[in-house]
Amino acid sequence: MTAYCGLDCSICDAYLATQADDDRKWSEVAKKWSALYHKEIQPNQINCDGCKSNGRLFFHCENTCEIRRCCKSRGIDNCAVCNEYACDALAGFIKLAPEAGKALEKLRQ
């Protein structure tokens, strides 16, 4: 399940915690991500069924992810098919998550 940005939602900690409906896992992810991203993230913000779902979304994906917003506005499945690949927003994200860039490059081939 490839997200707009190239990440694999099916192995994402938030997705896995949500699918398991596990309070302990939500707490662990919130603690891990709070430290990693230097932001206070609460367990109730971790709920996510994948960024392309019509269900629950991680608060960042739903509210502030410019990559998701851009792909949805263009009606494209992911950044790999965008004619402006790789824009500044995506390039910045790939610096944080190089695995996303590798997945998108693979999709572009």
C-alpha positions in Angstrom: 0.0 0.0 0.0 2.1 2.9 -1.3 1.3 6.3 0.0 1.3 9.4 -2.1 4.9 10.2 -0.9 6.2 6.7 -1.6 6.1 5.4 2.0 4.7 1.9 2.5 1.6 2.4 4.7 1.3 -1.3 5.4 4.6 -1.3 7.5 4.0 2.1 9.1 3.9 2.1 12.9 0.8 4.2 13.0 -1.0 1.9 10.5 0.0 -1.2 12.4 -1.0 0.1 15.8 -4.4 1.2 14.4 -5.1 -2.1 12.6 -4.2 -3.9 15.9 -6.5 -1.5 17.8 -3.8 -1.6 20.5 -3.5 1.2 23.1 0.0 0.1 24.1 1.2 0.3 20.5 -0.3 3.7 20.0 1.5 4.9 23.2 4.8 3.4 22.0 4.5 5.1 18.6 3.5 8.4 20.1 6.6 8.3 22.4 8.9 7.2 19.5 7.6 9.8 17.1 7.6 12.6 19.7 11.3 12.0 20.2 12.1 11.5 16.6 10.3 14.6 15.3 10.8 16.8 18.3 7.0 17.4 18.6 4.5 16.4 21.2 2.4 13.6 19.6 -0.4 12.0 21.6 -1.5 8.4 21.3 -4.9 9.5 20.0 -3.3 11.3 17.1 -1.7 8.0 15.8 -4.9 6.5 14.4 -4.4 5.8 10.7 -5.9 3.5 8.0 -3.4 4.7 5.4 -3.2 8.1 3.7 -5.3 7.0 0.7 -8.1 5.6 2.9 -11.4 7.3 3.6 -11.0 6.2 7.2 -8.8 7.4 10.1 -5.7 9.4 9.2 -2.6 10.4 11.2 -3.2 14.0 12.1 -0.2 15.2 10.1 -1.3 13.3 7.0 -4.9 14.6 7.3 -4.1 18.2 8.2 -0.7 19.4 7.1 0.9 17.0 4.6 1.4 19.1 1.5 2.4 16.0 -0.6 -0.9 14.3 0.1 -2.8 17.5 -0.6 -0.9 18.1 -3.9 -1.4 14.5 -5.2 -5.1 14.6 -4.3 -5.6 18.0 -6.0 -3.9 16.7 -9.1 -5.8 13.4 -9.0 -2.6 11.3 -9.1 -1.8 8.1 -7.3 1.6 9.1 -6.0 4.5 11.5 -6.7 6.2 9.0 -9.1 3.7 9.9 -11.8 3.8 13.7 -11.4 5.2 15.7 -14.2 6.9 18.0 -11.6 8.8 15.1 -10.0 10.7 15.7 -7.7 9.4 19.1 -6.5 11.0 20.9 -3.5 8.5 19.5 -1.1 9.1 15.9 -2.1 12.9 16.4 -2.2 12.8 17.7 1.3 10.7 14.8 2.5 13.0 12.3 0.8 15.9 13.7 2.8 13.9 12.6 5.9 12.7 9.3 4.5 15.1 8.0 1.8 13.1 4.8 1.5 10.2 6.8 0.1 12.4 8.2 -2.6 13.7 4.7 -3.5 10.1 3.4 -3.8 9.1 6.3 -6.0 12.1 5.8 -8.2 11.2 2.1 -8.6 7.7 3.1 -9.5 9.0 5.6 -12.2 10.9 2.8 -14.0 
